[in-house]
Amino acid sequence: LDHFRSRQAMIEAEIWEHISGQMPKRMLAIANLSFGRNIIAALMLGNMDYLNPDIDWIEGLLVNHHQMPEEALEGYLKTYYAAAVRHLDERGQVVIEWLSRLLGVPMPVQQRVQQPTR
């Protein structure tokens, strides 16, 4: 939780840098605020899967309310994932693992937990 909080601004700054031309800034600010708060809440509660309903909320916000293409959510999540991989270390693995499962992509090599050899 503390590690994510200490790196959250760097993650969101990178998202702004990569997506701000593709999505209205107001919507990006709302998505970052909501998603960041919900990641913190899930970390506090000890289960990242509590975020799954939040994804539906963000998708509804982007697609239904703001008439954004469905690809906007996937692009946002992929960008968030890439930024998280760059800015979180092993202490943030639970966030990266959840994002990789959500997106159906393998965990990056540097983030995989090494299993002890017997």
Secondary structure, 3 states (H helix, E strand, C coil): CHHHHHHHHHHHHHHHHHHCCCCCHHHHHHHHHHHHHHHHHHHHHCCHHHHHHHHHHHHHHHHHHCCCCCHHHHHHHHHHHHHHHHHCCHHHHHHHHHHHHHHCCCCCHHHCCCCCCC
